[in-house]
């Protein structure tokens, strides 16, 4: 439903503009029909505006939440920038095991 909200909102606004135009055309001819078009135009315009505003607010809120998450992540990631670890500092377990096995094989011979 969230994806359809802006589409429905724009459609209601276009329909409201059309009803207002029909209201203006029928003002002199039929007063009751002009009032009906005016009322439906106002209702449709208000509903369309409401849908667009709520969709905009939800998107803005989600964007701010994403920015806050990434700001916290950047702060956490920045805490680890002080550590300088070179490739030589990283010792892999399988490299040590392999060196121990070669030392044992050379001792056995």
C-alpha positions in Angstrom: 0.0 0.0 0.0 2.9 2.3 0.6 3.9 2.3 -3.0 0.4 3.1 -4.2 0.0 6.0 -1.8 1.7 8.7 -3.9 0.0 7.4 -7.1 -3.4 7.6 -5.5 -2.7 11.0 -4.0 -1.7 12.5 -7.4 -4.7 10.9 -9.0 -7.0 12.4 -6.4 -5.4 15.8 -6.9 -5.9 15.6 -10.7 -9.5 14.5 -10.2 -10.0 17.5 -7.8 -8.7 19.9 -10.4 -11.0 18.4 -13.0 -14.0 18.7 -10.6 -13.2 22.3 -9.9 -13.1 23.1 -13.6 -16.5 21.3 -14.0 -17.8 23.3 -11.1 -16.7 26.6 -12.7 -18.3 25.6 -16.0 -21.6 24.6 -14.4 -21.9 27.6 -12.0 -24.2 29.6 -14.3 -26.2 26.7 -15.7 -26.9 24.3 -12.8 -26.2 25.5 -9.3 -26.8 22.1 -7.6 -24.5 20.3 -10.0 -21.8 22.9 -9.6 -22.0 22.6 -5.8 -21.7 18.8 -6.1 -18.6 19.1 -8.3 -17.2 21.7 -5.9 -17.7 19.5 -2.8 -16.3 16.4 -4.5 -13.3 18.4 -5.7 -12.6 19.7 -2.2 -12.9 16.3 -0.7 -10.7 14.7 -3.4 -8.1 17.5 -3.1 -7.9 17.2 0.7 -7.6 13.4 0.5 -4.9 13.6 -2.2 -2.9 16.2 -0.3 -3.2 14.1 2.9 -1.8 11.0 1.1 1.1 12.9 -0.4 2.0 14.6 2.8 1.9 11.4 4.9 4.0 9.6 2.3 6.5 12.4 2.2 6.8 12.4 6.0 7.3 8.6 6.2 10.0 8.8 3.5 11.7 11.6 5.3 11.5 9.7 8.6 13.0 6.6 7.1 15.8 8.6 5.5 16.7 10.2 8.8 16.7 6.8 10.5 19.0 5.5 7.8 21.3 8.5 8.2 21.4 8.0 12.0 22.2 4.3 11.6 25.1 5.1 9.3 26.3 7.9 11.5 26.5 5.5 14.5 28.2 2.9 12.3 30.8 5.5 11.1 31.5 6.5 14.8 32.0 2.8 15.7 34.1 2.2 12.6 36.1 5.3 13.4 37.1 3.9 16.8 39.1 1.3 15.1 41.0 3.7 12.8 43.6 4.2 15.6 44.8 0.6 15.3 47.6 0.1 12.8 47.8 -3.6 11.9 50.2 -4.6 9.2 50.0 -7.8 7.2 52.9 -9.3 9.1 51.0 -8.8 12.4 48.3 -11.2 11.3 49.2 -14.8 12.0 47.0 -17.4 10.5 46.5 -20.7 12.3 47.1 -22.9 9.3 50.5 -21.2 8.6 51.7 -22.0 12.1 50.5 -25.5 11.9 52.3 -26.0 8.6 55.5 -24.6 10.0 55.2 -26.9 13.1 54.6 -30.0 10.8 57.7 -29.2 8.7 59.8 -28.8 11.9 58.5 -32.1 13.3 59.3 -33.9 9.9 62.8 -32.5 9.9 63.4 -33.5 13.5 62.1 -37.1 12.8 64.5 -37.6 10.0 
